[in-house]
Amino acid sequence: MISLFMPLILCLTVVASVGIGVIAAYAAVIGILQVCWRVSQPAPVAQARPQLVLVPTQNHASGD
């Protein structure tokens, strides 16, 4: 009787271990992506200001 149940128990143990490992790896990757996504999001700005192209002390370069 034990010889019949041992392969079944072993097979179920392997399947359960692999399944738990896959779920844990998936959760870890999704968690890391969520953390990185939140960090990369810019803070909301109340009023958008135009970005200056030239520094106020720079002059436009002209040719001779």
PDB file of N, CA, C, O and CB in Angstrom:
ATOM      1  N   MET A   1       0.823  -1.194   0.000  1.00  0.00           N
ATOM      2  CA  MET A   1       0.000   0.000   0.000  1.00  0.00           C
ATOM      3  C   MET A   1       0.869   1.260   0.000  1.00  0.00           C
ATOM      4  O   MET A   1       0.583   2.224  -0.710  1.00  0.00           O
ATOM      5  CB  MET A   1      -0.938  -0.003   1.209  1.00  0.00           C
ATOM      6  N   ILE A   2       1.923   1.239   0.798  1.00  0.00           N
ATOM      7  CA  ILE A   2       2.821   2.389   0.862  1.00  0.00           C
ATOM      8  C   ILE A   2       3.507   2.596  -0.480  1.00  0.00           C
ATOM      9  O   ILE A   2       3.737   3.734  -0.889  1.00  0.00           O
ATOM     10  CB  ILE A   2       3.867   2.202   1.975  1.00  0.00           C
ATOM     11  N   SER A   3       3.832   1.516  -1.162  1.00  0.00           N
ATOM     12  CA  SER A   3       4.515   1.631  -2.454  1.00  0.00           C
ATOM     13  C   SER A   3       3.612   2.277  -3.508  1.00  0.00           C
ATOM     14  O   SER A   3       4.114   2.800  -4.503  1.00  0.00           O
ATOM     15  CB  SER A   3       4.975   0.247  -2.936  1.00  0.00           C
ATOM     16  N   LEU A   4       2.309   2.252  -3.313  1.00  0.00           N
ATOM     17  CA  LEU A   4       1.401   2.902  -4.250  1.00  0.00           C
ATOM     18  C   LEU A   4       1.231   4.390  -3.943  1.00  0.00           C
ATOM     19  O   LEU A   4       1.082   5.198  -4.859  1.00  0.00           O
ATOM     20  CB  LEU A   4       0.047   2.211  -4.225  1.00  0.00           C
ATOM     21  N   PHE A   5       1.254   4.750  -2.681  1.00  0.00           N
ATOM     22  CA  PHE A   5       1.039   6.133  -2.290  1.00  0.00           C
ATOM     23  C   PHE A   5       2.299   6.992  -2.373  1.00  0.00           C
ATOM     24  O   PHE A   5       2.207   8.205  -2.561  1.00  0.00           O
ATOM     25  CB  PHE A   5       0.499   6.176  -0.899  1.00  0.00           C
ATOM     26  N   MET A   6       3.458   6.384  -2.237  1.00  0.00           N
ATOM     27  CA  MET A   6       4.706   7.171  -2.251  1.00  0.00           C
ATOM     28  C   MET A   6       4.929   7.916  -3.573  1.00  0.00           C
ATOM     29  O   MET A   6       5.268   9.099  -3.540  1.00  0.00           O
ATOM     30  CB  MET A   6       5.894   6.256  -1.983  1.00  0.00           C
ATOM     31  N   PRO A   7       4.756   7.279  -4.724  1.00  0.00           N
ATOM     32  CA  PRO A   7       4.925   8.052  -5.971  1.00  0.00           C
ATOM     33  C   PRO A   7       3.895   9.164  -6.111  1.00  0.00           C
ATOM     34  O   PRO A   7       4.208  10.245  -6.610  1.00  0.00           O
ATOM     35  CB  PRO A   7       4.833   7.126  -7.179  1.00  0.00           C
ATOM     36  N   LEU A   8       2.669   8.904  -5.673  1.00  0.00           N
ATOM     37  CA  LEU A   8       1.630   9.930  -5.732  1.00  0.00           C
ATOM     38  C   LEU A   8       1.968  11.111  -4.816  1.00  0.00           C
ATOM     39  O   LEU A   8       1.836  12.267  -5.218  1.00  0.00           O
ATOM     40  CB  LEU A   8       0.270   9.332  -5.344  1.00  0.00           C
ATOM     41  N   ILE A   9       2.395  10.825  -3.616  1.00  0.00           N
ATOM     42  CA  ILE A   9       2.769  11.876  -2.667  1.00  0.00           C
ATOM     43  C   ILE A   9       3.980  12.648  -3.181  1.00  0.00           C
ATOM     44  O   ILE A   9       4.026  13.874  -3.079  1.00  0.00           O
ATOM     45  CB  ILE A   9       3.069  11.276  -1.278  1.00  0.00           C
ATOM     46  N   LEU A  10       4.949  11.939  -3.727  1.00  0.00           N
ATOM     47  CA  LEU A  10       6.137  12.597  -4.278  1.00  0.00           C
ATOM     48  C   LEU A  10       5.766  13.496  -5.459  1.00  0.00           C
ATOM     49  O   LEU A  10       6.243  14.627  -5.559  1.00  0.00           O
ATOM     50  CB  LEU A  10       7.176  11.548  -4.716  1.00  0.00           C
ATOM     51  N   CYS A  11       4.928  12.996  -6.338  1.00  0.00           N
ATOM     52  CA  CYS A  11       4.507  13.779  -7.502  1.00  0.00           C
ATOM     53  C   CYS A  11       3.737  15.026  -7.073  1.00  0.00           C
ATOM     54  O   CYS A  11       3.987  16.110  -7.600  1.00  0.00           O
ATOM     55  CB  CYS A  11       3.642  12.921  -8.441  1.00  0.00           C
ATOM     56  N   LEU A  12       2.821  14.897  -6.141  1.00  0.00           N
ATOM     57  CA  LEU A  12       2.059  16.052  -5.656  1.00  0.00           C
ATOM     58  C   LEU A  12       2.965  17.056  -4.950  1.00  0.00           C
ATOM     59  O   LEU A  12       2.772  18.266  -5.071  1.00  0.00           O
ATOM     60  CB  LEU A  12       0.944  15.596  -4.706  1.00  0.00           C
ATOM     61  N   THR A  13       3.952  16.552  -4.214  1.00  0.00           N
ATOM     62  CA  THR A  13       4.889  17.442  -3.536  1.00  0.00           C
ATOM     63  C   THR A  13       5.714  18.242  -4.547  1.00  0.00           C
ATOM     64  O   THR A  13       5.917  19.444  -4.372  1.00  0.00           O
ATOM     65  CB  THR A  13       5.815  16.637  -2.612  1.00  0.00           C
ATOM     66  N   VAL A  14       6.184  17.583  -5.591  1.00  0.00           N
ATOM     67  CA  VAL A  14       6.972  18.270  -6.619  1.00  0.00           C
ATOM     68  C   VAL A  14       6.114  19.297  -7.348  1.00  0.00           C
ATOM     69  O   VAL A  14       6.552  20.427  -7.562  1.00  0.00           O
ATOM     70  CB  VAL A  14       7.559  17.256  -7.624  1.00  0.00           C
ATOM     71  N   VAL A  15       4.911  18.923  -7.726  1.00  0.00           N
ATOM     72  CA  VAL A  15       4.016  19.851  -8.437  1.00  0.00           C
ATOM     73  C   VAL A  15       3.679  21.050  -7.552  1.00  0.00           C
ATOM     74  O   VAL A  15       3.676  22.185  -8.029  1.00  0.00           O
ATOM     75  CB  VAL A  15       2.715  19.129  -8.876  1.00  0.00           C
ATOM     76  N   ALA A  16       3.400  20.814  -6.288  1.00  0.00           N
ATOM     77  CA  ALA A  16       3.078  21.914  -5.378  1.00  0.00           C
ATOM     78  C   ALA A  16       4.290  22.828  -5.168  1.00  0.00           C
ATOM     79  O   ALA A  16       4.139  24.049  -5.121  1.00  0.00           O
ATOM     80  CB  ALA A  16       2.589  21.363  -4.027  1.00  0.00           C
ATOM     81  N   SER A  17       5.473  22.257  -5.042  1.00  0.00           N
ATOM     82  CA  SER A  17       6.679  23.066  -4.833  1.00  0.00           C
ATOM     83  C   SER A  17       6.981  23.936  -6.048  1.00  0.00           C
ATOM     84  O   SER A  17       7.310  25.115  -5.913  1.00  0.00           O
ATOM     85  CB  SER A  17       7.879  22.164  -4.527  1.00  0.00           C
ATOM     86  N   VAL A  18       6.865  23.348  -7.227  1.00  0.00           N
ATOM     87  CA  VAL A  18       7.109  24.119  -8.452  1.00  0.00           C
ATOM     88  C   VAL A  18       6.050  25.217  -8.598  1.00  0.00           C
ATOM     89  O   VAL A  18       6.376  26.347  -8.962  1.00  0.00           O
ATOM     90  CB  VAL A  18       7.103  23.187  -9.701  1.00  0.00           C
ATOM     91  N   GLY A  19       4.810  24.896  -8.322  1.00  0.00           N
ATOM     92  CA  GLY A  19       3.744  25.896  -8.420  1.00  0.00           C
ATOM     93  C   GLY A  19       3.947  27.052  -7.449  1.00  0.00           C
ATOM     94  O   GLY A  19       3.772  28.213  -7.820  1.00  0.00           O
ATOM     95  N   ILE A  20       4.312  26.743  -6.219  1.00  0.00           N
ATOM     96  CA  ILE A  20       4.564  27.804  -5.233  1.00  0.00           C
ATOM     97  C   ILE A  20       5.765  28.635  -5.649  1.00  0.00           C
ATOM     98  O   ILE A  20       5.763  29.852  -5.461  1.00  0.00           O
ATOM     99  CB  ILE A  20       4.792  27.207  -3.828  1.00  0.00           C
ATOM    100  N   GLY A  21       6.796  28.003  -6.211  1.00  0.00           N
ATOM    101  CA  GLY A  21       7.966  28.742  -6.685  1.00  0.00           C
ATOM    102  C   GLY A  21       7.634  29.683  -7.824  1.00  0.00           C
ATOM    103  O   GLY A  21       8.108  30.818  -7.850  1.00  0.00           O
ATOM    104  N   VAL A  22       6.824  29.224  -8.765  1.00  0.00           N
ATOM    105  CA  VAL A  22       6.428  30.071  -9.896  1.00  0.00           C
ATOM    106  C   VAL A  22       5.595  31.250  -9.404  1.00  0.00           C
ATOM    107  O   VAL A  22       5.805  32.379  -9.846  1.00  0.00           O
ATOM    108  CB  VAL A  22       5.634  29.253 -10.944  1.00  0.00           C
ATOM    109  N   ILE A  23       4.674  31.006  -8.516  1.00  0.00           N
ATOM    110  CA  ILE A  23       3.839  32.094  -7.984  1.00  0.00           C
ATOM    111  C   ILE A  23       4.687  33.085  -7.199  1.00  0.00           C
ATOM    112  O   ILE A  23       4.470  34.292  -7.305  1.00  0.00           O
ATOM    113  CB  ILE A  23       2.716  31.530  -7.087  1.00  0.00           C
ATOM    114  N   ALA A  24       5.645  32.608  -6.416  1.00  0.00           N
ATOM    115  CA  ALA A  24       6.509  33.501  -5.640  1.00  0.00           C
ATOM    116  C   ALA A  24       7.392  34.335  -6.561  1.00  0.00           C
ATOM    117  O   ALA A  24       7.585  35.526  -6.314  1.00  0.00           O
ATOM    118  CB  ALA A  24       7.379  32.694  -4.663  1.00  0.00           C
ATOM    119  N   ALA A  25       7.929  33.733  -7.614  1.00  0.00           N
ATOM    120  CA  ALA A  25       8.753  34.484  -8.561  1.00  0.00           C
ATOM    121  C   ALA A  25       7.924  35.536  -9.284  1.00  0.00           C
ATOM    122  O   ALA A  25       8.383  36.663  -9.472  1.00  0.00           O
ATOM    123  CB  ALA A  25       9.406  33.536  -9.575  1.00  0.00           C
ATOM    124  N   TYR A  26       6.719  35.183  -9.689  1.00  0.00           N
ATOM    125  CA  TYR A  26       5.814  36.141 -10.349  1.00  0.00           C
ATOM    126  C   TYR A  26       5.503  37.310  -9.424  1.00  0.00           C
ATOM    127  O   TYR A  26       5.543  38.466  -9.847  1.00  0.00           O
ATOM    128  CB  TYR A  26       4.502  35.446 -10.782  1.00  0.00           C
ATOM    129  N   ALA A  27       5.194  37.016  -8.162  1.00  0.00           N
ATOM    130  CA  ALA A  27       4.884  38.080  -7.203  1.00  0.00           C
ATOM    131  C   ALA A  27       6.103  38.971  -6.961  1.00  0.00           C
ATOM    132  O   ALA A  27       5.959  40.185  -6.815  1.00  0.00           O
ATOM    133  CB  ALA A  27       4.396  37.478  -5.871  1.00  0.00           C
ATOM    134  N   ALA A  28       7.295  38.387  -6.917  1.00  0.00           N
ATOM    135  CA  ALA A  28       8.508  39.181  -6.704  1.00  0.00           C
ATOM    136  C   ALA A  28       8.761  40.111  -7.876  1.00  0.00           C
ATOM    137  O   ALA A  28       9.091  41.280  -7.672  1.00  0.00           O
ATOM    138  CB  ALA A  28       9.718  38.268  -6.489  1.00  0.00           C
ATOM    139  N   VAL A  29       8.616  39.623  -9.090  1.00  0.00           N
ATOM    140  CA  VAL A  29       8.836  40.463 -10.278  1.00  0.00           C
ATOM    141  C   VAL A  29       7.805  41.576 -10.341  1.00  0.00           C
ATOM    142  O   VAL A  29       8.156  42.726 -10.607  1.00  0.00           O
ATOM    143  CB  VAL A  29       8.777  39.616 -11.567  1.00  0.00           C
ATOM    144  N   ILE A  30       6.549  41.258 -10.103  1.00  0.00           N
ATOM    145  CA  ILE A  30       5.500  42.287 -10.129  1.00  0.00           C
ATOM    146  C   ILE A  30       5.746  43.313  -9.022  1.00  0.00           C
ATOM    147  O   ILE A  30       5.547  44.509  -9.239  1.00  0.00           O
ATOM    148  CB  ILE A  30       4.092  41.643  -9.966  1.00  0.00           C
ATOM    149  N   GLY A  31       6.171  42.871  -7.855  1.00  0.00           N
ATOM    150  CA  GLY A  31       6.471  43.815  -6.767  1.00  0.00           C
ATOM    151  C   GLY A  31       7.619  44.743  -7.111  1.00  0.00           C
ATOM    152  O   GLY A  31       7.551  45.942  -6.839  1.00  0.00           O
ATOM    153  N   ILE A  32       8.673  44.204  -7.705  1.00  0.00           N
ATOM    154  CA  ILE A  32       9.814  45.042  -8.103  1.00  0.00           C
ATOM    155  C   ILE A  32       9.395  46.040  -9.167  1.00  0.00           C
ATOM    156  O   ILE A  32       9.786  47.206  -9.113  1.00  0.00           O
ATOM    157  CB  ILE A  32      10.978  44.173  -8.622  1.00  0.00           C
ATOM    158  N   LEU A  33       8.601  45.595 -10.138  1.00  0.00           N
ATOM    159  CA  LEU A  33       8.140  46.513 -11.187  1.00  0.00           C
ATOM    160  C   LEU A  33       7.246  47.611 -10.611  1.00  0.00           C
ATOM    161  O   LEU A  33       7.322  48.758 -11.050  1.00  0.00           O
ATOM    162  CB  LEU A  33       7.382  45.740 -12.279  1.00  0.00           C
ATOM    163  N   GLN A  34       6.418  47.280  -9.653  1.00  0.00           N
ATOM    164  CA  GLN A  34       5.559  48.285  -9.034  1.00  0.00           C
ATOM    165  C   GLN A  34       6.385  49.330  -8.285  1.00  0.00           C
ATOM    166  O   GLN A  34       6.087  50.523  -8.351  1.00  0.00           O
ATOM    167  CB  GLN A  34       4.562  47.618  -8.081  1.00  0.00           C
ATOM    168  N   VAL A  35       7.414  48.887  -7.578  1.00  0.00           N
ATOM    169  CA  VAL A  35       8.269  49.821  -6.838  1.00  0.00           C
ATOM    170  C   VAL A  35       9.008  50.738  -7.808  1.00  0.00           C
ATOM    171  O   VAL A  35       9.075  51.947  -7.590  1.00  0.00           O
ATOM    172  CB  VAL A  35       9.277  49.056  -5.947  1.00  0.00           C
ATOM    173  N   CYS A  36       9.560  50.171  -8.869  1.00  0.00           N
ATOM    174  CA  CYS A  36      10.294  50.975  -9.848  1.00  0.00           C
ATOM    175  C   CYS A  36       9.362  51.922 -10.575  1.00  0.00           C
ATOM    176  O   CYS A  36       9.762  53.045 -10.885  1.00  0.00           O
ATOM    177  CB  CYS A  36      11.015  50.077 -10.852  1.00  0.00           C
ATOM    178  N   TRP A  37       8.133  51.515 -10.860  1.00  0.00           N
ATOM    179  CA  TRP A  37       7.189  52.373 -11.564  1.00  0.00           C
ATOM    180  C   TRP A  37       6.810  53.580 -10.718  1.00  0.00           C
ATOM    181  O   TRP A  37       6.692  54.689 -11.239  1.00  0.00           O
ATOM    182  CB  TRP A  37       5.939  51.586 -11.948  1.00  0.00           C
ATOM    183  N   ARG A  38       6.619  53.377  -9.424  1.00  0.00           N
ATOM    184  CA  ARG A  38       6.259  54.492  -8.550  1.00  0.00           C
ATOM    185  C   ARG A  38       7.402  55.479  -8.415  1.00  0.00           C
ATOM    186  O   ARG A  38       7.165  56.685  -8.352  1.00  0.00           O
ATOM    187  CB  ARG A  38       5.850  53.981  -7.177  1.00  0.00           C
ATOM    188  N   VAL A  39       8.639  54.998  -8.368  1.00  0.00           N
ATOM    189  CA  VAL A  39       9.795  55.879  -8.232  1.00  0.00           C
ATOM    190  C   VAL A  39       9.987  56.700  -9.494  1.00  0.00           C
ATOM    191  O   VAL A  39      10.367  57.867  -9.410  1.00  0.00           O
ATOM    192  CB  VAL A  39      11.060  55.070  -7.926  1.00  0.00           C
ATOM    193  N   SER A  40       9.733  56.118 -10.670  1.00  0.00           N
ATOM    194  CA  SER A  40       9.999  56.809 -11.925  1.00  0.00           C
ATOM    195  C   SER A  40       8.914  57.810 -12.298  1.00  0.00           C
ATOM    196  O   SER A  40       9.114  58.612 -13.210  1.00  0.00           O
ATOM    197  CB  SER A  40      10.155  55.808 -13.028  1.00  0.00           C
ATOM    198  N   GLN A  41       7.784  57.786 -11.624  1.00  0.00           N
ATOM    199  CA  GLN A  41       6.715  58.729 -11.936  1.00  0.00           C
ATOM    200  C   GLN A  41       7.061  60.113 -11.399  1.00  0.00           C
ATOM    201  O   GLN A  41       7.418  60.244 -10.229  1.00  0.00           O
ATOM    202  CB  GLN A  41       5.374  58.244 -11.351  1.00  0.00           C
ATOM    203  N   PRO A  42       6.961  61.149 -12.234  1.00  0.00           N
ATOM    204  CA  PRO A  42       7.254  62.495 -11.737  1.00  0.00           C
ATOM    205  C   PRO A  42       6.184  62.972 -10.767  1.00  0.00           C
ATOM    206  O   PRO A  42       5.025  62.564 -10.832  1.00  0.00           O
ATOM    207  CB  PRO A  42       7.376  63.476 -12.899  1.00  0.00           C
ATOM    208  N   ALA A  43       6.605  63.838  -9.880  1.00  0.00           N
ATOM    209  CA  ALA A  43       5.664  64.401  -8.917  1.00  0.00           C
ATOM    210  C   ALA A  43       4.694  65.327  -9.661  1.00  0.00           C
ATOM    211  O   ALA A  43       5.103  66.030 -10.585  1.00  0.00           O
ATOM    212  CB  ALA A  43       6.417  65.174  -7.777  1.00  0.00           C
ATOM    213  N   PRO A  44       3.434  65.334  -9.274  1.00  0.00           N
ATOM    214  CA  PRO A  44       2.477  66.206  -9.956  1.00  0.00           C
ATOM    215  C   PRO A  44       2.832  67.676  -9.730  1.00  0.00           C
ATOM    216  O   PRO A  44       3.161  68.087  -8.617  1.00  0.00           O
ATOM    217  CB  PRO A  44       1.043  65.922  -9.466  1.00  0.00           C
ATOM    218  N   VAL A  45       2.759  68.447 -10.793  1.00  0.00           N
ATOM    219  CA  VAL A  45       3.076  69.872 -10.733  1.00  0.00           C
ATOM    220  C   VAL A  45       1.773  70.647 -10.812  1.00  0.00           C
ATOM    221  O   VAL A  45       0.934  70.375 -11.671  1.00  0.00           O
ATOM    222  CB  VAL A  45       4.053  70.294 -11.882  1.00  0.00           C
ATOM    223  N   ALA A  46       1.602  71.614  -9.914  1.00  0.00           N
ATOM    224  CA  ALA A  46       0.364  72.377  -9.875  1.00  0.00           C
ATOM    225  C   ALA A  46       0.232  73.236 -11.134  1.00  0.00           C
ATOM    226  O   ALA A  46      -0.846  73.314 -11.722  1.00  0.00           O
ATOM    227  CB  ALA A  46       0.311  73.258  -8.612  1.00  0.00           C
ATOM    228  N   GLN A  47       1.310  73.869 -11.541  1.00  0.00           N
ATOM    229  CA  GLN A  47       1.259  74.731 -12.713  1.00  0.00           C
ATOM    230  C   GLN A  47       2.513  74.463 -13.534  1.00  0.00           C
ATOM    231  O   GLN A  47       3.631  74.609 -13.040  1.00  0.00           O
ATOM    232  CB  GLN A  47       1.148  76.246 -12.313  1.00  0.00           C
ATOM    233  N   ALA A  48       2.323  74.077 -14.770  1.00  0.00           N
ATOM    234  CA  ALA A  48       3.464  73.760 -15.623  1.00  0.00           C
ATOM    235  C   ALA A  48       4.128  75.054 -16.096  1.00  0.00           C
ATOM    236  O   ALA A  48       3.465  75.951 -16.617  1.00  0.00           O
ATOM    237  CB  ALA A  48       3.022  72.897 -16.834  1.00  0.00           C
ATOM    238  N   ARG A  49       5.449  75.136 -15.908  1.00  0.00           N
ATOM    239  CA  ARG A  49       6.209  76.298 -16.370  1.00  0.00           C
ATOM    240  C   ARG A  49       6.951  75.927 -17.634  1.00  0.00           C
ATOM    241  O   ARG A  49       7.425  74.798 -17.762  1.00  0.00           O
ATOM    242  CB  ARG A  49       7.195  76.798 -15.283  1.00  0.00           C
ATOM    243  N   PRO A  50       7.062  76.859 -18.576  1.00  0.00           N
ATOM    244  CA  PRO A  50       7.822  76.546 -19.777  1.00  0.00           C
ATOM    245  C   PRO A  50       9.298  76.379 -19.441  1.00  0.00           C
ATOM    246  O   PRO A  50       9.837  77.095 -18.596  1.00  0.00           O
ATOM    247  CB  PRO A  50       7.634  77.640 -20.837  1.00  0.00           C
ATOM    248  N   GLN A  51       9.940  75.437 -20.102  1.00  0.00           N
ATOM    249  CA  GLN A  51      11.348  75.171 -19.848  1.00  0.00           C
ATOM    250  C   GLN A  51      12.188  76.111 -20.707  1.00  0.00           C
ATOM    251  O   GLN A  51      11.988  76.210 -21.918  1.00  0.00           O
ATOM    252  CB  GLN A  51      11.699  73.684 -20.141  1.00  0.00           C
ATOM    253  N   LEU A  52      13.132  76.799 -20.063  1.00  0.00           N
ATOM    254  CA  LEU A  52      13.987  77.727 -20.784  1.00  0.00           C
ATOM    255  C   LEU A  52      15.023  76.948 -21.584  1.00  0.00           C
ATOM    256  O   LEU A  52      15.616  75.987 -21.093  1.00  0.00           O
ATOM    257  CB  LEU A  52      14.673  78.712 -19.813  1.00  0.00           C
ATOM    258  N   VAL A  53      15.229  77.377 -22.815  1.00  0.00           N
ATOM    259  CA  VAL A  53      16.188  76.695 -23.670  1.00  0.00           C
ATOM    260  C   VAL A  53      17.579  77.256 -23.441  1.00  0.00           C
ATOM    261  O   VAL A  53      18.544  76.498 -23.338  1.00  0.00           O
ATOM    262  CB  VAL A  53      15.792  76.824 -25.146  1.00  0.00           C
ATOM    263  N   LEU A  54      17.696  78.567 -23.360  1.00  0.00           N
ATOM    264  CA  LEU A  54      18.977  79.216 -23.132  1.00  0.00           C
ATOM    265  C   LEU A  54      19.042  79.745 -21.708  1.00  0.00           C
ATOM    266  O   LEU A  54      18.037  80.198 -21.160  1.00  0.00           O
ATOM    267  CB  LEU A  54      19.202  80.354 -24.143  1.00  0.00           C
ATOM    268  N   VAL A  55      20.211  79.686 -21.118  1.00  0.00           N
ATOM    269  CA  VAL A  55      20.416  80.273 -19.804  1.00  0.00           C
ATOM    270  C   VAL A  55      20.390  81.784 -19.991  1.00  0.00           C
ATOM    271  O   VAL A  55      20.902  82.271 -20.999  1.00  0.00           O
ATOM    272  CB  VAL A  55      21.769  79.787 -19.146  1.00  0.00           C
ATOM    273  N   PRO A  56      19.813  82.548 -19.061  1.00  0.00           N
ATOM    274  CA  PRO A  56      19.698  83.999 -19.262  1.00  0.00           C
ATOM    275  C   PRO A  56      21.033  84.705 -19.510  1.00  0.00           C
ATOM    276  O   PRO A  56      21.044  85.773 -20.124  1.00  0.00           O
ATOM    277  CB  PRO A  56      19.038  84.613 -18.066  1.00  0.00           C
ATOM    278  N   THR A  57      22.145  84.151 -19.059  1.00  0.00           N
ATOM    279  CA  THR A  57      23.426  84.825 -19.272  1.00  0.00           C
ATOM    280  C   THR A  57      24.049  84.481 -20.621  1.00  0.00           C
ATOM    281  O   THR A  57      25.043  85.096 -21.007  1.00  0.00           O
ATOM    282  CB  THR A  57      24.388  84.465 -18.162  1.00  0.00           C
ATOM    283  N   GLN A  58      23.493  83.517 -21.343  1.00  0.00           N
ATOM    284  CA  GLN A  58      24.046  83.159 -22.645  1.00  0.00           C
ATOM    285  C   GLN A  58      23.502  84.073 -23.721  1.00  0.00           C
ATOM    286  O   GLN A  58      22.366  84.539 -23.637  1.00  0.00           O
ATOM    287  CB  GLN A  58      23.736  81.702 -22.985  1.00  0.00           C
ATOM    288  N   ASN A  59      24.305  84.326 -24.719  1.00  0.00           N
ATOM    289  CA  ASN A  59      23.895  85.098 -25.891  1.00  0.00           C
ATOM    290  C   ASN A  59      23.831  84.173 -27.080  1.00  0.00           C
ATOM    291  O   ASN A  59      24.510  83.148 -27.137  1.00  0.00           O
ATOM    292  CB  ASN A  59      24.864  86.277 -26.163  1.00  0.00           C
ATOM    293  N   HIS A  60      23.007  84.555 -28.018  1.00  0.00           N
ATOM    294  CA  HIS A  60      22.904  83.749 -29.250  1.00  0.00           C
ATOM    295  C   HIS A  60      24.215  83.860 -30.013  1.00  0.00           C
ATOM    296  O   HIS A  60      24.725  84.961 -30.214  1.00  0.00           O
ATOM    297  CB  HIS A  60      21.701  84.219 -30.146  1.00  0.00           C
ATOM    298  N   ALA A  61      24.754  82.746 -30.432  1.00  0.00           N
ATOM    299  CA  ALA A  61      26.030  82.750 -31.158  1.00  0.00           C
ATOM    300  C   ALA A  61      25.779  83.202 -32.594  1.00  0.00           C
ATOM    301  O   ALA A  61      24.844  82.743 -33.251  1.00  0.00           O
ATOM    302  CB  ALA A  61      26.704  81.332 -31.131  1.00  0.00           C
ATOM    303  N   SER A  62      26.623  84.103 -33.063  1.00  0.00           N
ATOM    304  CA  SER A  62      26.463  84.560 -34.450  1.00  0.00           C
ATOM    305  C   SER A  62      27.792  84.379 -35.177  1.00  0.00           C
ATOM    306  O   SER A  62      28.860  84.373 -34.564  1.00  0.00           O
ATOM    307  CB  SER A  62      25.995  86.059 -34.508  1.00  0.00           C
ATOM    308  N   GLY A  63      27.701  84.233 -36.474  1.00  0.00           N
ATOM    309  CA  GLY A  63      28.897  84.052 -37.282  1.00  0.00           C
ATOM    310  C   GLY A  63      29.571  85.374 -37.612  1.00  0.00           C
ATOM    311  O   GLY A  63      28.981  86.434 -37.409  1.00  0.00           O
ATOM    312  N   ASP A  64      30.808  85.326 -38.123  1.00  0.00           N
ATOM    313  CA  ASP A  64      31.539  86.540 -38.520  1.00  0.00           C
ATOM    314  C   ASP A  64      31.041  87.072 -39.825  1.00  0.00           C
ATOM    315  O   ASP A  64      31.542  88.087 -40.310  1.00  0.00           O
ATOM    316  CB  ASP A  64      33.025  86.270 -38.620  1.00  0.00           C
TER     317      ASP A  64
END
